[in-house]
Amino acid sequence: MLARPDILNPTLYRLLDMFGLNKVYVRGEGNYLYDEQGRKYLDFIAQYGAVPFGYNPTFLWEAIARFHEAGLPSLVQPSVPLKAVELAEKLAEFAPGQLRYATFTQSGAETVEAAIKLVRSATGKFKILSCENSFHGKTLGALSATGREVYQSPFFAPVPGFEKVPFGDLEALEQVLSREAEEIAAFMVEPVQGEGGIIVPPPGYLKAAQELCRRFGVMFVVDEIQTGLGRTGYLLACEKEGVEPDVLLLSKALGGGLVPLGVALSAPWVWNEDYGRLHSSTFANNNFTCHVGLAVLDKLLENEGELLREVREKGKYLLEKTREVQKRWSGVIKEVRGEGLMVGLEFCEFPPEDSFDLIFLSKRGGFCALLSGVLLNVYGIRSAPFLNNPMTVRLEPPLTIEWEEIDRCVAALDQICEIVYKKDYVWLFKYLLGDETRPGQVKDYRWTLREVKSSELNPGEKPSHRFAFLIHYPGHDDLIHATPSLEQLREDQLEKFLDWQAIDPEPEVLCHMPALRCRAGEVIEGWLIGVPFGGKQMMKLPRSVTVPVIQQAVDMARDLGADVVGLGAYTSVVTRGGRDVQGRGVPVTSGNSFTIAVAVEATFLGAEKMGTDLDQAAGAVLGATGSIGRVCAILMGERVTRISLIGNPARKNSSLRRLGIVADEIVEHAMAQRAKGNLRGLAGWLDRALTKLRTGTEEDLQLTAQLENACYLGAPDSPRPFATLEAIAKRLGTVCPITITLEVDKGLRAADVIIAASNSPGYLIGPEHLKPGAVVCDVARPPDVSPAVYRERNDVLVLEGGLVQLPDNIAFGSNLGCREGIALACLSETMLLAFENDGRDYSIGSRIPLETVEHLRGLGAKHGFGLAALHSRGKEITEEEINEIRWRASLRRQQAAWGLNSIPDADSRRM
């Protein structure tokens, strides 16, 4: 590999590198290129038509040797260049009409620039008319004639004097000419739009366009820079309709793939003295390049154009075979089009129910770059996508392509189309992960597709408000939910795939929800916007990388018209609870308030179904210093007396300090509950403790006053509530009901109910951490509970936290892994706030008020959003399954006494 391959164009190299297109070719021979490792690639690009005879054709090198032997000078301006004159005469022989003057150039863009000057000086008119979706080059004049804004806007193009009409639309052309002919110098058109995606106009278009130009006195310029010299099976594409342009532009193939050479051929009535006197180019009229051009023409015309006839036949064959592929795999290829060996395969857009990864990639313009990467790395075939038409793959091989080489390319395309048809997308990505093996059996994943389902709208009804929700893949399961065929990858490959997605991160809309109707009948609509970071990538990459992408996504939502934007998973964490995306013209929410409300409700319901007595139970909160964990811990204290708060050991000092603050807040809230007469959970323990202390010594009374002052009066000189609680427990000779720890094992082993709400990108809870009968509500994304718990501990109940039953049975396609009618609580909060549309930010930062949680709980009841049925491992868990868990937990508790090493299965229990 070269030391600095990006020195020429780091932007382009980054794109090539991303899709595995960054090969370094060290040899070219015939229709093949060879890389540094000696691997051979069949070329189906031919430098966009500039390599007509393959690489290093013998006849051209022989011609070059003859030039060298002759000793001719290459550059003799302003004197007569013999070979340039000879090439000009030969071009005039076969050119249609009266094209007899040649302006030689060194590129296609320079040829277009020359033509613009030529027609303006000939007519005295300023405007150049060209077509939408056209491509005429990247110098400023040629770029202005080009019909795609994507090429133009950074360079303040087009400059004045350029206008566009739709390609192939004679009526539109006639209207413009009839209105502005006095200002238009020329109409410039490609016989087939090359860079636009191989767009072929209706039959007769070119001839009729010429006649319109003649009628209105406008010069007719045909750009055959890509189509000319054999590409369409004719020496010139305009031959097919007998077109006789005023100016004809050639380049690319004219240099035979070895030298840069172009020419603008013009008729006598176009040539003029001003142009002849004032236009020149240092390296034009070059004897050496023109000598090569003569050899190119001789080759194309030898044996009465035998090669041209072969190109026509092979082009028909290529079109026929690719159309068979299109028919075989219905719905994959939208259109096959082309002329000769200039073929474009336009792929269908991905439907809303399809893989989020493929939808994202296609919207970002990367799908056909991916296909080109597959063709190159897996099948050894070099193709190219279009910037102008990103869902189209270009097939433009050398004119010398062999029949069996066409078959080889078609066979590869056929298998790729089978992959896309069957949705076995893993084969499109494996090469990026180091696996370049060809597919064996392509599996059928069509059954995994889930359509976007929305509420029905009444005739004329429109949504009243809009929302947007930012999503990414916190864990590997989320990735597989979006693209099920990725289940075939190993964990390390999945992580590598997420690394790949984060290379050039930009947000994109993944799914549109047309309508959701609430209980009261009001309707909203919304969008899911994808941010291409996995959980580990989001947490490990610098905030200077991740935060701007999330800000861009919020801006995208605002521009879509969203009334509120929700921050899913780690998008709220890395933006400091949403603070970094406030003030961007749209309210934002982390969604954490409703998540808290639903998680606590699910935990208590799960405990009830497991027969757990919460008044006697021990609780634990993993990730207790986070925005969700903190409030969950406070609310857990309303029902549970003993609570273990578990923090992050990687940040020992700050975690212990923050855990202490959370413990203070739990005590303060419990004291407030006691004051209201709510004596369950920690409030009941405190009431009993303080009652006992009031009958004790002076020191006991001081402890009582100390706690009441700290909690009720907020006395700044009082010891912290948690410290006072510890002192009270010690005074009473009992264990403090609140403990803080950084050790997961220590914090969880005795817990009956657990809420897991860390921000860890990896698993934290294993089979060894849980007691029999434990209830774990896992709110974390990705989950804190490892898959091993499900495999090895069938005596514990693990719940997916934060799942909400919606008021209607809608689904966002794959629905973020939820079944129809179910949504994550953070997404649900976003939708609730859209229904309310009060214009405020919610759930921002790490210290969410309890009042906000209660407010969102109330909004849920108002609009018909409530706790979904308890779910585990992606599906609803039944009463029978819970009873089975309860039995196994009971049996495991007796296991030590019985001396058993295993638990009987359910069937043996029933015998």
N, C-alpha and C positions, 0 to 999 in steps of 0.2 A: 504494500500500500504506500502511496506517495506520502511524504512527510506532512505536507499541508495541501490536501486536495481542495480545501475550501478557499484557497487564496484567490481563485478566479471569481467566484460568486458564492459567498458564504450562505446567502439566503437560499439559493437553488440547491446547494449541497446539503443543507439541513433537510430540505424536502426529500431529496433523493435518498439521503441516509435514513430518514424515517420509514420509507417504504421499501428499503432494500434495493434501490435502483442505482446505488453508488458504485457500480462496478468500474474497475480500471482496466480498460482493454489495451492489451499490448501487441495485438496482432489482428489484422483483418485480411480475410482471404475469401473471395467469392461472396456468397451470401451469409458468411459466418464471421463472428467476432470471437476473440479468445481473451480470457482474463489472465491475471497474474498466476493463477493456479493451473492454467491450461484448460479450463473448462470452456466448452464450445457453445456458442449461442447463435441460434438462427435469427437473422435480423429481419424484423417486419416493420421497421421504421424508415430505413434508408435515408436518414437525416431529412425527414419530411419531403422526400422526393429528390434530394440533392445528390444521392448516390444511386444513379440509375442502373449501373452495371455491376453492383456489388463492390467489394473492396479490392483495390489494387488490380484492376483488370489489365491483363497483359497487353492488349492492343493500345491502351493509353500510355503505358510506360514505354512501349516501343515507339509511339509517336513522339514522346518526350525525348527519347534517345536520339531520334532523327533530328529534332530541333537543336539538340546540343551539338550534334555532329555538324549541322549546317552553320553553326556559329552566328546565328541571327541575333541582333540586339533585341532586348525585350521592350525597352522604353525609349522612344525617339521623338516624343512630342517636342515641338509642333510639326515635325516632319512627317512624311507619309509612312505609316506602319503597314508593311506589306501584308502580314497575316490578318490584321484587322480589316483591311480592304477586302481580302479574299473571303473572310468569314461574312462580312456584310453582303457581298455579292451572292454568296450561297444562301444566306437567309432570305434575301429578296427573291430568289428563284422559287422557293416553296411557299413563301408567305402569301396569304390571300390578298386579293385586290391589288392596290398600287403601293404597298408598303415597300419603299425603296431606300429610305434613309435610316441609318443605324447610329444610335448613341450608345456606346458601350459603357458599362458600369462594373462595379465590383460586388454588388449585392442586389437582392430584390428590392429592399427599401430604397436604395439609391436609384434604382430604375424607376420606381414610382415617383420619387422626388423629381427626377428628370422629366417625366411625363407631365407632372403638374405644371412645371415651368413652361414646358413646350406648349400645352394647350392654352395657358393663360396668355402667353406672349403672342400666340397665333390669333386668338379671338379678341383680345382686349377685355375679356370678361373675367370676373373674380371667382365666382363660386365653382366648387367642385361637388358634384352630386355622386354619392356612392350608396351602398346598401347597408341596412342594419345587419348586424351579426357578421359583417365582412372582416377580412384581415388583409391589410396592404403593406404592413411593415411597422417598424417602431421608431424610425426617425420622425421628427415633429410633423412634417407635412404628411408623410405616409400614415402616421399614427392618427392624424386628424381625419384622414379619409377612412380609417378603420372604424367599423361600426359596433364597437364594444367598449362601454365605459370602464370596465375593469382594467383595461390597458391604459386608459387615458387620464383619469382624474388626478393621480399624483403628480402629473407633469403639466397640469393646466391645459390639457388638450380636450377637445379640439380648439385650435386657434380659429379666429373668424374666417369665414369663407367656405365652410364645409357644411353640407346638409345630407340627410339620409332618407332613403325610402325603403320599404320592406322588399326583401329579395323575392323575386318571382312574381311580384304583383305589378302587372302591366297597367292596370287602372290607376294605381297610386303614382306610377311613374308618369303617366300621361297627364295626370292632374298637376303634378309639380312642374312639368315642362311647359304645359299650357299657361301656367301662372307666372313662371320665373325664367323662361328661356332666355330672355334678354340679359339676364345676370349670370347664367350658368355657362361656364366654359366647356365642361365635359361631364359625361356620365361614365364613371369607372365601375366595372363589374367583373367578378370572377365567373367563369363558366360553371364551376362547381365551387362552393364555399369550402375551402380546405380546413383552415383553423377553426371555422365556425362549427365543425362537426361533420364534415363531408355532406353538405346539403346540396342536393341536386334540384335545379329548378324544373318547372313543368316543361314538357316538350314544346319547342318553338319559342321559348321565352327570349333567348338570346337574339334570334333573328328579328322578332317583333320589337325588341328594345332598340336594335339598330335602326329599324325603320322609323320609330318614334323620334330618335335623335336626328335622323336625316330631315324629317318633316319639320322639326322645330329649330334646326340650325345649331345643334349642340354636338360637340365632338363625342365620338363613341370610342372609349378606351377599354380594351379587354385585357385584364390582368391574368396572364397564363404563367405566372411565375411558378406555381405549383402544378398546374394541370398540363402545361406545355411539354413538348418533346417526349411523347410516348406514354405519359402516365395514364391517360384515359383509353389507350389503345389506338389513338390517332396521333400523328405528329403534332397536330394542334387540336385542342378540344373544339375550337370554333369551326373546324372543318365539317363536323357532323351536321351542322345546320346551314353550311354555306355562308357563314358570317364574314363580312369584310370590314374590320374595324379601321378607324382612322389612326389609331395608335395601338400597337400590340406589345405587351411586356413579357419578357422571358428572363429567367435566371435559373437558380437551383441546378437542374439537370444539365444545363448548358456547359457547366464546368466539369462534368463527368465524375463528380465526387472528389476531385483532386485540386481544383483551382477555383477561386471565386470569380464568377463571370455572369454578367447580365447584359441585357440590351433592350432599348426602347426603339421599336421599329415604327416609322411614321410615314404617312403619305405626303406627297408634294405640297398639298394645300395646308398641311399643318406646319411643315418646316418653315422657319422665318429667319430673317437676318438678325433680329435682336437675339434670338436664342443661339444661333450659330456663332455670333460674335462674343456673347457674354457667358455662355455655359461651357464649362470644361471640368475635367477631373484628372488629377495627377496620374493615377494608376489605370485610367481607361486607355482604350486603343493599344492594349498591351499585346505585343507580338506573341509572347509565350502563352498567355491564357487563351488568346484567339486561336492559336495553333491547336490547343487541346479542344477548343470548341469545334473546330473543323473535324477533328477525329470523332467527336461525339456524333455530329451530324452524319458523317459517313457510315458510322456503325448503325444508326437508326434507319438509314435509307438503303443499306446493303441488301442484296437479294430481293429487290423490289419491296422493301419494308417488311421482310419476314418477321422480324422481332416485334413490330407493331401488331401484326396479325396475331402472334402468339399472346401478346399482352391482352388483346381483346378477348381471346378465347379463355385465357386463364382468369381474367377478370370476371367473365360470365360464370365460370366454374366456382370461383371463390364466393360470388354472390349467391349462387344456387345452393352451395353447401352450407353457408352460414344461415341462409333462410330455412334450410331443413332443420338446423339446430334450433332456430327461433320457434319453429312449429312444434318440434319435439318437446321443448320445455316451455310450455305456454305461460305467459305472464312474466317471463324473465327478460327477454329482449323486446323492447318496444318497437324498434325499427332497424332494418338492415338497409343501407343505402350506399350508393356509390357509382362510379364509372371506372371501368378498367381495373387497374390495381390500385385503386384509391377508394377504400371501403371504410365505412363507419358503422359500428354496432352501438346503438343507443339502448341502454338498459332502462328498465322501468324503475320509477321511483318506488321506494319501499312503503307499503301501506302502514297506517297508524298502529296496527296490531303486531307489526313485525318487531324484530330485534331493535332495541334502543341503540345498540352499538352501530348497527348498519344504518339506521336512520340518521344518527349523529354524523357518521362518516360521510354519508351521501350529501347531507346538507352542508357539510364543511368542504365539499368538493373533493373528497379524498377517495371515494369508492373506486373509481376507475384507476387511480394511482395504485390502490391496493391490488386490483386485478392485474395490472401491469407487473406489479411485484411478484404475484403468484406465477404468472406466465414466465417471467424471467428466472426466478429462483427455483421453481419446482419443475417447470417444463423446458427451461432453456430456450425460451422464445422471447425476443425483445420487441415490445410494442410500446405504445405511448398513449396517455390520456390527453384530453384537451382542456386548456384553461377556459376557452370560450364555451365549451359544452362539456361540463365535468362528468356527465353520466354516459359519455360516449368514449369508446376505445377505438383508436385508429389502427387500421391494418393497411400498411403502405410499403410492401416489400420492394426490393430491387426488381427491375423489369426482367431480370434473368432468373427469377424464382422458378423452381422446378415443381412439377405436378405433385410429387410425393411430399414436398415441403409444405405445400398448401394443405394437403391432407393431414400432415402432422399438426399444423396450427389449428385446423378445424377440430381435430380430435381433442386437443387440449381445451379449446373453447367449449366443446360439448360437455366435458366433464365439469368444467367450472360452472356451466349453466345448470347441470344436474345438482351441484352443491347448493347453488342459490335457490333452485326450485324446491329442493327438499329441506332447505333451511339448516343444513349441516355446516354452519358457517365456520366451525373450528378449523376446517381445511383452508380457509382463506387467511387465517392468522398464524398457522403453525410455523410457516417459514420465518416469520418475524421473531419467533421464539427459539430458532435454531434447528427446527425440524423441517427439512426440505423434501421429505419423502412424498411420493405421489399418493393420492388417496387410494385405498383399497376399496372397501365397500363404503359407499356413501349412505349414511343413515338418514331415515326420514323423520324430521322433527316438525313437520307441518302440524301435527296434532297438538303441539305445545302453544300454538298461536292463540292469543286471547284478544278478542276484538275490543275496541273502545266502545263502551256502552254509556249512554247519557240519558238524562231525563227527557221525556217527550215534551216538545213545545207545542202549544196551541197555535192555530193559524194566526200569523201576524205577531206572535209573541216574541219578544226579545229579552235576553238577560238584562237584569237591572244593574248588575255590578260585575267586576272582573277581579280575578286573583291570579297570581303566579307563584309557583313553588319551585325552589332550587333543589335539585337532587344530584347525588353522586353515588359512588359505590363504596360504602364504609367497609364492607367485607366481601369475601369471595362469593358467599351465597347470594348477595345482591346482584353481583355480576352474572351469575348463572341464571337467576330469575329473569334477567333481561335478555340473555342470549343462551338458551338452554343447552345448545350443543357444546358449550365451553365446559360442561361437566366432564368431558373426556380429558381435560388437562389436569396435570398434577398441581399441587398447591404452589410450587415454585414457579411453574409456568403461568399460572393465573396472576401471580404477583408481577412477573415480568411483563405480562400483557398490560397490567395497570400502569407499570412504569412507561410502557410504550405510549399509552394514551395520553400521558402527562407531558410528552415531549414538547408539543406546540399547543398549549392549552388555550382554548377559546370556548365560550359557552354557546349553546344552541338549543332551540326549541325542539323537544322530543315528542311531545304529545299535546294535543288540544282537546279539552273537555268542553263540548259545545253547550252543555246545560246540566245543572244540578238543581233540583227543586227541593226546597226545605219543607218542613211540616206545615208552615203557614201558606205555602204556595208560591213564594218568591223564588226567582230563578237567577243563578249566577253562571258565569262561564270562566274557564281558566286554562292555564298552560303549565306543563312541567318543563323546566329549563334545565338541561344537563350541564354540569361542570365536570370536565374530564380529569378528576383526581380520585384515586382510590383512598381508602382510609389512611394507610401508612404514608402515601404520597402527600395527602393533605396535611398530616401532622409533622412530617419530616422536612418538606420543602420550606424554604424561607417564606415568611409572610409577604415579603416583597414580590414573591411569585404568585402566591395563592390569592391574596386579598384583592389585587387589581382584577383578576379574572372574575371573582365573585361580585365585585363592584360593577363590572361590565355586564354581568348577568342581571343584576338589579336594574341597571339602566335599560337593558333589553326589555325587561318586564314593564318598566315604566312606559317605554315607547309603544308597547303592545296595548297600553291602556289599562294596565292592572291598577286596581284601587288599593291593593295590599300585596306585599311579597313575603312569602314564608321562606325561612332558611332551614333547609333539611340537613340532618346529620351534622357533619363537622363544618359545614359552611357557617354555622353560628359560632362554633368554638373558635375557629381561626380569625373570625372578625370580632373577637372579644364580646361574645354574646350579642352580636349584631351592631355594636357601637360604630364599627368602621364602615357601615353601609347606611347609616342614618343620614338624613338631610339630602337625599338624592332625588327629591321630587315625588316620592311615593312612600307611604308608611310601610314599616317592616315589622316582622315578628319572628322570634326564634321558634315559636310553637311550643315552648317548654311548659307553659302554664297548664294547658289542657292535657299535655303528656303527663304531668305530675298528678293531676286530678284522676285521670284514668288509671294510671299505674297503681296508685294507692288503693283505688276501688277494686282493681283486679286482684291485688295482693290479699286484701281482706276477704274477698269472695273466695279466692282459692283456699285460704286458711279455713274458712267456714266449711267448705266442701270436704276438706281433709280432716275435719273434726278437731282442728287445733283450737284450744282455748286461749284466745289472745291475751286475756288477763293474766294468764300464767306463762305465756310464751316469751321466748327471747327473740329479739329482732336484730337485724344487721342491715346496714346500708353501705354498699361498696361504691366508692366514688362520692363520699358524703360531702366533699367540699365543692362539688360541681353545682351548677345552677339547678339541675333537676334533683340530684342527690340531697342537697341541703334541705329543700322544702319537703321532699319525701321523708326525710328523717324527722323533721318537725311534726309532720302529720302522722307519721307512724307512732309518735309518742302519745297521740290521742287515744290509742287503743292498746299499745304495748308498753309494758313497764320497763323491761330491760332492753337496752339498745346498744349495739356495738357500732361505732363509727369507724370506717376504714378509709385511710387516705393513701396517697401515692408515695411509696418509699423512695422514689427517685428524687423527690424534693422534700427531704426529711424535715428540715427546720420549718419551712413555710407550711408544709402539710400539717404538722402537729399544731402550729399556731392557728391555722384555719379550722382544723377539727375542733379545737378548743372554743372558737367563736361559734361554730355550729352547735356545740354542746350547750353553750350559754343560751342560744336562741331556743333550743328545745326546752330548757328549764323555764325560760321566760314565758314561752307559750303554754307550758303545762301549768304554770302559776296563774296565767290569765284564764285558762280553762277552769281551774279550781275556784277562782273568784266568781265565775259564772255558775258554779254548782255542777260542772261536768267532771265527775270524779272517776272516769275510766282511765286506764293506762297510767302514765307517769303522774298525772294530776292526782289520782287516787293514792299512789305511793307517797307523794309529797304531803297530801292531807293527813294521812296516817302518821307520817314522820313528824310533821309540825305539831300535830295534836299531842303526840307523846312528849315532844320537847317542851311544850308549854307547861307541862306538869313537872318539869325537872328543875335543874339547877340554874343559877344565874347565867352560867356559860351556855346552857341549852337555850335559854331565852335570847341571849345575844345572837346565837346562830340563826334563830328564827327571825329576829328583826333584821339581821344582816341580809338574809335571802329576800325578805319582803321589800326591804329598801332597794336592793339591786334590781328586783324585777318590777316592782310597782312604781317606785319613785325614780328609778334610774340614777340613783345617787352615784356621782362620779368617784367618790372616795371609798365606796364599798367594794369589797372583794368581788371578783367575777362570780356570776351565778353557778357556773360549773364547779369552780373551786369550793364554793360554799356547799354545794351538793356533796362533793367528796368528803368535806369535813363533817357534814351531817351523818353520812353513811358510816364514817369511821366512829363518830360519837355513839351511834346506835349499835355499833359492832356488827354491821352487815356490809354486804358488797354494794358498791356504788351502782345504781341502775344504769348509768351511762359510762361506757368505756371508750377510749380512743386508741387506735392502733394503726400501724402501718403494715402489719402482717396479716395477709389474707387468711391464712390457716387459723391463726389465733382468733381472728374476728368472726369467722364463719362456723367453726366446728360445733359450737353450742347453739347456733341460731335455728329457730323454728320457722321464722319468716325472714326472707331476704329480698331486698330490692337492690338490683345491680344496675348501676347507672354511671359507670366510669366512661372516660374518653379514651380508653386504651385501644389501639389498633389490633391488639392480640387478645387471646383468651386468658382469663384470670381465674376462673372457677373450674376446678377439676373434680373428678369423682371422689378424691380423697378429702375434699373440703366440707362435704355435706353429711349431716346426720340423717338417719332414717326418718322419713316423713317430712323432711324440710320442704317448704314452699318457696320457690325462687321466682320472682318476677323480674325478668331480664329486659330492662328498658334500653340498654346500650345498643348502639349501632356502630360497628359490628357488635355482635353479642359478646357478653362477658363469659357466658357459659360455653365450655368447650363441647364439641361433638361427643367426646368420650363419656361425658355425663349421661347423655342419652343412651349410649351403648351399654354402659356398665352399671348405671344406677336407676333401675326400674322401680325403686322404692322412694323416689323423690318426685315432686311435681314441679316441672319447670314451665313457666308461663311466658309467652311473648307479651311483653308489656306494651302499653300504648296503642292498642288496637281499638278502633271505634266503629260502631255500627252506624252507617249513614242513613239519612231519611229516605234515600232511594237507592235502587240496586244498580249503581253505576260502577264503571271500572275504567281505569286509565291503561288500557292494553294489558301488559304484564302486571300492572297494578302494584308495582313495588313488592311483589311477592305475596300480596294479600288476595283473598278471594273476592268475588263481586260483592259490592255493598259494604265492604270493609276498607278502612283507610287508617294510615298511621295518625296518631293523635296530633302530631305537629302539622301535618297537612290539613287535618280537620280543623285545627285552630285557625289556620289561614283562611279556610272557607267560611268559618263562622264570622271572622272579622270582615270578610267581604260582604256577607249578608247584612252586618251591622253598618259598615262603611262610616265609621265615626272619624276617620282621618288621623288616628293616633297610632304611634308605635306601641307594641306590646311585647312583654316577656324579654326585655332587653337587659343585657348584662348578667352578672352572676348572682345577684341578690333580688330574686323575684318576690314581690310582696305576696303574702297569703291572700290578700284581698283580690289580687289579679287572678289567682287560681280559682277563687270562689266565683268571681265574675265570669270567667270562662266556663265554669261548671254550669252556671245559670244560663249562659248563652246556648250551651249544648242542650239543656232541657227545653229551652224556648224553641230551638230550630229543629229538634228531633235527632240530635247527635248523642249517642250514649255508648256505654261500655259494650263492646262486642262480646259474644260468647267466649269463654276462656279458650285460648288457642295454645297449642304446643307443637313444635316442629312443623309449623306451617299449616296446621289443620285444627279444626275444632275438636276439643277433647270431650269425650262423653262421660256421663255419670258412671257407666260401667268401668271405663278405663280408670277413672279416679278411685273408684272402689278397689280396683285391682292394685293400684299403687298403695292405698291405705293398708290392704292386707299384707302386701310385701314388706311395707315399713314395720308393721307390727311383728311380722315373722323375723325380720332382721334384728329387731331389738332383743328377741329371745335367742338369737342365733348363738351368742357366746355361751349362754347357759346350757343350751342343748348340745353344744359342741359340733354344730353343723358348719360346713364350709361353703354351702351354697343354699339357695332358696328354691324349693320346688316350683315348677311352673304351674300355671293356672289350671291346666287340665288335671294334673295329679292332685291338686287341692280339691277339685270337685269330686274325685273318685270316692 
